[in-house]
């Protein structure tokens, strides 16, 4: 099973970072993976949008609301993060638990 690397840092193949990414991917996706009936009743687009919302929310929480840091965690730029948040209806203030 492949995972999305959401942990920022060295891209030189560090096994430690790979393990953290695997663990984080499993934690974020656990809600969907453990409830296949919830996923099977929806379109692929809806399921992916929910997963993306969870990833963005987790990154914002880890970054304590700092958008630049959240973008780095997700390995994207701030403009893309803002676009995705707007498309998915994710609000920075409502989603971040400080």
MMTF fields as JSON, N, C-alpha, C and O atoms, coordinates in Angstrom:
{
  "mmtfVersion": "1.0.0",
  "mmtfProducer": "UNKNOWN",
  "numBonds": 391,
  "numAtoms": 392,
  "numGroups": 98,
  "numChains": 1,
  "numModels": 1,
  "chainsPerModel": [1],
  "groupsPerChain": [98],
  "chainIdList": ["A"],
  "bondAtomList": [4, 2, 8, 6, 12, 10, 16, 14, 20, 18, 24, 22, 28, 26, 32, 30, 36, 34, 40, 38, 44, 42, 48, 46, 52, 50, 56, 54, 60, 58, 64, 62, 68, 66, 72, 70, 76, 74, 80, 78, 84, 82, 88, 86, 92, 90, 96, 94, 100, 98, 104, 102, 108, 106, 112, 110, 116, 114, 120, 118, 124, 122, 128, 126, 132, 130, 136, 134, 140, 138, 144, 142, 148, 146, 152, 150, 156, 154, 160, 158, 164, 162, 168, 166, 172, 170, 176, 174, 180, 178, 184, 182, 188, 186, 192, 190, 196, 194, 200, 198, 204, 202, 208, 206, 212, 210, 216, 214, 220, 218, 224, 222, 228, 226, 232, 230, 236, 234, 240, 238, 244, 242, 248, 246, 252, 250, 256, 254, 260, 258, 264, 262, 268, 266, 272, 270, 276, 274, 280, 278, 284, 282, 288, 286, 292, 290, 296, 294, 300, 298, 304, 302, 308, 306, 312, 310, 316, 314, 320, 318, 324, 322, 328, 326, 332, 330, 336, 334, 340, 338, 344, 342, 348, 346, 352, 350, 356, 354, 360, 358, 364, 362, 368, 366, 372, 370, 376, 374, 380, 378, 384, 382, 388, 386],
  "bondOrderList": [1, 1, 1, 1, 1, 1, 1, 1, 1, 1, 1, 1, 1, 1, 1, 1, 1, 1, 1, 1, 1, 1, 1, 1, 1, 1, 1, 1, 1, 1, 1, 1, 1, 1, 1, 1, 1, 1, 1, 1, 1, 1, 1, 1, 1, 1, 1, 1, 1, 1, 1, 1, 1, 1, 1, 1, 1, 1, 1, 1, 1, 1, 1, 1, 1, 1, 1, 1, 1, 1, 1, 1, 1, 1, 1, 1, 1, 1, 1, 1, 1, 1, 1, 1, 1, 1, 1, 1, 1, 1, 1, 1, 1, 1, 1, 1, 1],
  "groupList": [{"groupName": "UNK", "atomNameList": ["N", "CA", "C", "O"], "elementList": ["N", "C", "C", "O"], "formalChargeList": [0, 0, 0, 0], "bondAtomList": [1, 0, 2, 1, 3, 2], "bondOrderList": [1, 1, 2], "singleLetterCode": "X", "chemCompType": "L-PEPTIDE LINKING"}],
  "groupTypeList": [0, 0, 0, 0, 0, 0, 0, 0, 0, 0, 0, 0, 0, 0, 0, 0, 0, 0, 0, 0, 0, 0, 0, 0, 0, 0, 0, 0, 0, 0, 0, 0, 0, 0, 0, 0, 0, 0, 0, 0, 0, 0, 0, 0, 0, 0, 0, 0, 0, 0, 0, 0, 0, 0, 0, 0, 0, 0, 0, 0, 0, 0, 0, 0, 0, 0, 0, 0, 0, 0, 0, 0, 0, 0, 0, 0, 0, 0, 0, 0, 0, 0, 0, 0, 0, 0, 0, 0, 0, 0, 0, 0, 0, 0, 0, 0, 0, 0],
  "groupIdList": [1, 2, 3, 4, 5, 6, 7, 8, 9, 10, 11, 12, 13, 14, 15, 16, 17, 18, 19, 20, 21, 22, 23, 24, 25, 26, 27, 28, 29, 30, 31, 32, 33, 34, 35, 36, 37, 38, 39, 40, 41, 42, 43, 44, 45, 46, 47, 48, 49, 50, 51, 52, 53, 54, 55, 56, 57, 58, 59, 60, 61, 62, 63, 64, 65, 66, 67, 68, 69, 70, 71, 72, 73, 74, 75, 76, 77, 78, 79, 80, 81, 82, 83, 84, 85, 86, 87, 88, 89, 90, 91, 92, 93, 94, 95, 96, 97, 98],
  "secStructList": [7, 7, 7, 7, 7, 7, 1, 7, 1, 7, 7, 1, 7, 7, 2, 2, 2, 2, 2, 2, 2, 2, 2, 2, 2, 2, 2, 2, 2, 2, 2, 2, 2, 6, 7, 2, 2, 2, 2, 2, 6, 1, 7, 2, 2, 2, 2, 2, 2, 2, 2, 2, 2, 2, 2, 2, 2, 2, 2, 2, 2, 2, 6, 6, 6, 7, 2, 2, 2, 2, 2, 2, 2, 6, 6, 1, 7, 2, 2, 2, 2, 2, 2, 2, 2, 2, 2, 2, 6, 7, 7, 2, 2, 2, 2, 7, 7, 7],
  "xCoordList": [0.842, 0.0, 0.881, 1.822, 0.593, 1.355, 0.695, -0.504, 1.489, 0.93, 1.376, 2.368, 0.651, 1.002, 1.941, 1.617, 3.095, 4.09, 3.666, 3.784, 3.178, 2.708, 3.617, 3.326, 4.701, 5.649, 6.736, 7.365, 6.972, 8.0, 9.381, 9.533, 10.369, 11.728, 12.551, 12.273, 13.57, 14.547, 13.88, 13.111, 14.175, 13.639, 14.688, 14.539, 15.751, 16.854, 16.614, 17.567, 15.395, 15.107, 15.241, 15.429, 15.151, 15.267, 14.164, 12.979, 14.556, 13.585, 12.712, 11.529, 13.275, 12.519, 11.337, 10.214, 11.584, 10.5, 9.462, 8.265, 9.912, 8.98, 8.047, 6.855, 8.58, 7.752, 6.753, 5.595, 7.196, 6.275, 5.18, 4.022, 5.542, 4.549, 3.537, 2.337, 4.019, 3.105, 2.149, 0.945, 2.696, 1.866, 0.847, -0.325, 1.267, 0.351, -0.73, -1.898, -0.347, -1.322, -2.373, -3.56, -1.928, -2.864, -3.772, -4.962, -3.23, -4.041, -5.109, -6.276, -4.71, -5.638, -6.715, -7.884, -6.329, -7.28, -8.006, -8.827, -7.729, -8.315, -9.834, -10.49, -10.392, -11.847, -12.47, -13.499, -11.861, -12.395, -12.077, -12.929, -10.86, -10.442, -11.197, -11.465, -11.541, -12.226, -13.735, -14.433, -14.243, -15.67, -15.928, -16.401, -15.626, -15.779, -17.208, -17.409, -18.197, -19.58, -19.871, -20.668, -19.23, -19.417, -18.805, -19.331, -17.711, -17.034, -17.739, -17.875, -18.187, -18.769, -20.087, -20.486, -20.754, -22.018, -21.845, -22.836, -20.594, -20.335, -19.482, -18.869, -19.465, -18.624, -17.155, -16.832, -16.292, -14.856, -14.486, -13.667, -15.075, -14.787, -15.133, -14.349, -16.306, -16.703, -15.764, -15.401, -15.367, -14.461, -13.09, -12.5, -12.582, -11.29, -11.339, -10.393, -12.441, -12.595, -12.573, -11.954, -13.242, -13.242, -11.838, -11.409, -11.128, -9.77, -8.866, -8.042, -9.023, -8.216, -8.527, -7.62, -9.809, -10.183, -9.476, -8.974, -9.44, -8.782, -7.289, -6.728, -6.637, -5.204, -4.921, -3.999, -5.713, -5.514, -5.742, -4.962, -6.795, -7.096, -5.972, -5.576, -5.461, -4.36, -3.111, -2.426, -2.815, -1.634, -1.794, -0.845, -2.984, -3.221, -3.095, -2.56, -3.589, -3.488, -2.033, -1.589, -1.279, 0.133, 0.917, 1.843, 0.541, 1.233, 0.672, 1.083, -0.248, -0.88, -1.466, -1.356, -2.091, -2.76, -1.873, -2.367, -0.579, 0.342, 0.209, 0.582, -0.327, -0.607, 0.653, 0.651, 1.725, 2.969, 3.517, 3.966, 3.48, 3.967, 3.069, 3.569, 1.761, 0.836, 1.101, 1.074, 1.356, 1.679, 2.967, 3.055, 3.976, 5.228, 4.985, 5.53, 4.177, 3.865, 3.222, 3.531, 2.33, 1.614, 2.411, 1.949, 3.597, 4.48, 3.795, 3.804, 3.208, 2.566, 2.861, 3.547, 2.359, 2.552, 1.291, 0.218, 1.438, 0.31, -0.87, -2.021, -0.597, -1.685, -2.527, -3.756, -1.868, -2.584, -3.383, -4.52, -2.779, -3.484, -4.734, -5.802, -4.61, -5.781, -6.857, -8.042, -6.455, -7.425, -8.166, -9.387, -7.41, -8.029, -8.968, -10.058, -8.542, -9.398, -10.709, -11.786, -10.601, -11.805, -12.714, -13.926, -12.137, -12.93, -13.615, -14.753, -12.91, -13.434, -14.259, -14.855, -14.291, -15.048, -14.374, -15.049, -13.053, -12.305, -11.948, -11.355, -12.321, -11.991, -10.898, -10.967, -9.905, -8.762, -9.186, -8.785, -9.976, -10.326, -11.251, -11.159, -12.127, -13.095, -12.484, -12.964, -11.446, -10.905, -9.708, -9.368, -9.065, -7.846, -8.163, -8.818, -7.688, -7.866, -6.556, -5.613, -6.49, -5.235, -5.199, -4.22],
  "yCoordList": [-1.181, 0.0, 1.235, 1.327, 2.168, 3.399, 4.445, 4.379, 5.413, 6.462, 7.818, 7.93, 8.826, 10.198, 10.672, 10.579, 11.176, 11.634, 13.021, 13.99, 13.128, 14.405, 14.972, 16.031, 14.298, 14.778, 15.55, 15.002, 16.79, 17.588, 17.102, 16.391, 17.484, 17.15, 16.631, 16.914, 15.866, 15.333, 14.4, 13.518, 14.599, 13.725, 12.737, 12.128, 12.57, 11.72, 10.257, 9.479, 9.848, 8.451, 8.014, 6.828, 8.933, 8.583, 7.612, 7.913, 6.46, 5.442, 5.94, 5.606, 6.734, 7.257, 8.095, 7.92, 8.997, 9.829, 8.983, 9.259, 7.962, 7.086, 6.381, 6.242, 5.935, 5.273, 6.251, 5.898, 7.486, 8.488, 8.808, 8.987, 8.881, 9.162, 8.03, 8.276, 6.781, 5.64, 5.694, 5.491, 5.97, 6.032, 7.154, 6.95, 8.337, 9.483, 9.207, 9.528, 8.619, 8.295, 7.334, 7.471, 6.363, 5.397, 6.069, 5.758, 6.995, 7.689, 8.552, 8.512, 9.331, 10.24, 9.469, 9.856, 8.382, 7.618, 6.541, 5.827, 6.402, 5.317, 5.367, 4.327, 6.559, 6.677, 6.09, 5.419, 6.335, 5.815, 4.334, 3.56, 3.938, 2.551, 1.595, 0.459, 2.028, 1.156, 1.116, 0.34, 1.932, 1.976, 1.87, 2.829, 0.72, 0.615, 0.837, 1.316, 0.503, 0.711, 2.2, 2.582, 3.044, 4.49, 4.993, 5.922, 4.395, 4.818, 4.271, 4.977, 3.032, 2.401, 3.029, 2.88, 3.712, 4.349, 5.721, 6.396, 6.154, 7.492, 7.411, 6.387, 8.516, 8.564, 8.677, 9.074, 8.332, 8.441, 9.893, 10.161, 10.816, 12.236, 12.667, 13.362, 12.259, 12.623, 12.022, 12.692, 10.767, 10.11, 10.784, 10.994, 11.124, 11.795, 13.193, 13.618, 13.911, 15.24, 15.166, 16.007, 14.172, 14.02, 13.721, 14.285, 12.849, 12.504, 13.736, 13.967, 14.522, 15.73, 16.732, 17.387, 16.856, 17.731, 17.289, 18.122, 15.978, 15.445, 15.754, 16.136, 15.595, 15.884, 17.362, 17.701, 18.23, 19.665, 20.057, 20.82, 19.545, 19.85, 19.37, 20.083, 18.175, 17.642, 18.51, 18.79, 18.934, 19.773, 21.124, 21.626, 21.72, 23.003, 22.877, 23.763, 21.775, 21.551, 21.394, 22.003, 20.572, 20.349, 21.662, 21.9, 22.509, 23.781, 24.893, 26.046, 24.565, 25.529, 26.721, 27.867, 26.428, 27.45, 28.233, 29.092, 27.964, 28.671, 28.099, 26.954, 28.912, 28.437, 28.05, 27.055, 28.816, 28.494, 27.156, 26.338, 26.933, 25.667, 24.509, 23.435, 24.708, 23.656, 23.293, 22.118, 24.297, 24.034, 23.231, 22.324, 23.552, 22.784, 21.333, 20.412, 21.132, 19.779, 18.97, 17.793, 19.613, 18.947, 18.952, 18.431, 19.538, 19.624, 20.273, 19.745, 21.42, 22.223, 23.681, 23.982, 24.582, 26.001, 26.579, 25.978, 27.745, 28.349, 28.644, 28.447, 29.112, 29.433, 28.193, 28.265, 27.062, 25.814, 25.386, 24.928, 25.54, 25.183, 26.039, 25.52, 27.337, 28.224, 27.832, 27.813, 27.515, 27.101, 25.832, 25.741, 24.867, 23.604, 23.817, 23.248, 24.636, 24.917, 25.578, 25.23, 26.53, 27.212, 26.217, 26.222, 25.361, 24.374, 23.381, 22.975, 22.995, 21.988, 22.584, 21.849, 23.895, 24.545, 24.441, 24.461, 24.331, 24.25, 25.677, 26.439, 26.016, 27.32, 27.172, 26.302, 28.005, 27.934, 28.037, 27.21, 29.021, 29.256, 28.176, 27.836, 27.639, 26.65, 25.265, 24.445, 24.99, 23.638, 23.411, 22.262, 24.461, 24.314, 24.296, 25.199, 23.252, 23.133, 23.512, 22.721, 24.707, 25.164, 24.84, 25.151],
  "zCoordList": [0.0, 0.0, 0.0, 0.789, -0.859, -0.929, -0.049, 0.22, 0.396, 1.241, 0.736, 0.015, 1.113, 0.812, 1.898, 3.082, 1.516, 2.481, 2.953, 2.204, 4.179, 4.705, 5.772, 6.329, 6.069, 7.05, 6.316, 5.41, 6.676, 6.029, 6.435, 7.429, 5.672, 6.071, 4.927, 3.762, 5.269, 4.326, 3.328, 3.71, 2.054, 1.006, 0.541, -0.518, 1.32, 0.922, 1.217, 1.2, 1.485, 1.697, 3.137, 3.407, 4.053, 5.463, 5.852, 5.704, 6.343, 6.726, 7.86, 7.92, 8.761, 9.898, 9.408, 9.881, 8.47, 7.937, 7.209, 7.293, 6.498, 5.798, 6.768, 6.495, 7.895, 8.902, 9.502, 9.721, 9.771, 10.304, 9.302, 9.68, 8.017, 6.985, 6.897, 6.78, 6.952, 6.928, 8.111, 7.957, 9.297, 10.506, 10.395, 10.712, 9.951, 9.846, 8.807, 9.023, 7.692, 6.656, 7.185, 6.89, 7.965, 8.541, 9.559, 9.616, 10.375, 11.371, 10.705, 11.095, 9.701, 9.034, 8.284, 8.304, 7.624, 6.832, 7.602, 7.027, 8.885, 9.672, 9.664, 9.603, 9.725, 9.727, 8.474, 8.55, 7.327, 6.071, 5.907, 5.472, 6.25, 6.045, 6.948, 6.556, 8.14, 9.086, 8.864, 9.518, 7.96, 7.692, 6.193, 5.582, 5.589, 4.134, 3.654, 2.538, 4.466, 4.037, 3.869, 3.013, 4.68, 4.554, 3.252, 2.64, 2.826, 1.608, 0.377, -0.622, 0.433, -0.74, -1.173, -2.328, -0.29, -0.642, -1.266, -1.547, -1.492, -2.025, -3.277, -3.578, -3.989, -5.188, -4.789, -3.669, -5.697, -5.472, -5.181, -4.302, -5.906, -5.698, -4.281, -3.635, -3.791, -2.427, -1.392, -0.426, -1.579, -0.637, -0.641, 0.419, -1.821, -1.914, -1.312, -0.65, -1.539, -0.947, 0.575, 1.226, 1.143, 2.599, 3.108, 4.115, 2.427, 2.826, 2.746, 3.632, 1.685, 1.525, 2.637, 3.151, 3.012, 4.129, 5.414, 6.169, 5.656, 6.852, 6.832, 7.859, 5.681, 5.569, 5.831, 6.572, 5.225, 5.395, 6.849, 7.417, 7.446, 8.842, 9.759, 10.681, 9.509, 10.317, 10.164, 11.148, 8.944, 8.714, 9.398, 10.0, 9.314, 9.977, 11.492, 12.158, 12.022, 13.463, 13.869, 14.842, 13.119, 13.418, 13.313, 14.088, 12.353, 12.132, 13.01, 12.883, 13.886, 14.79, 14.032, 14.468, 12.889, 12.1, 11.157, 10.427, 11.149, 10.274, 8.861, 8.607, 7.943, 6.586, 5.822, 5.097, 5.973, 5.269, 5.753, 4.95, 7.059, 7.611, 7.185, 6.85, 7.194, 6.755, 5.294, 4.929, 4.463, 3.052, 2.936, 2.109, 3.76, 3.741, 4.161, 3.554, 5.184, 5.642, 4.521, 4.334, 3.781, 2.687, 1.376, 0.361, 1.408, 0.251, -0.939, -2.051, -0.68, -1.717, -1.412, -0.435, -2.226, -1.942, -1.302, -1.359, -0.698, 0.019, -0.899, -0.51, -2.11, -3.036, -3.33, -3.357, -3.551, -3.813, -2.577, -2.693, -1.399, -0.168, 0.001, 0.326, -0.217, -0.124, -1.139, -0.803, -2.389, -3.416, -2.997, -3.119, -2.508, -2.094, -0.909, -0.863, 0.04, 1.201, 0.756, 1.239, -0.166, -0.662, -1.382, -1.168, -2.234, -2.98, -2.049, -2.286, -0.984, -0.061, 1.083, 1.87, 1.171, 2.235, 3.603, 4.632, 3.614, 4.875, 5.3, 4.537, 6.528, 7.068, 8.098, 8.965, 8.009, 8.911, 10.377, 11.195, 10.706, 12.112, 12.664, 13.844, 11.85, 12.33, 12.445, 13.228, 11.688, 11.626, 12.532, 12.814, 12.992, 13.764, 15.246, 15.768, 15.918, 17.359, 18.026, 18.04, 18.575, 19.194, 20.656, 21.334]
}
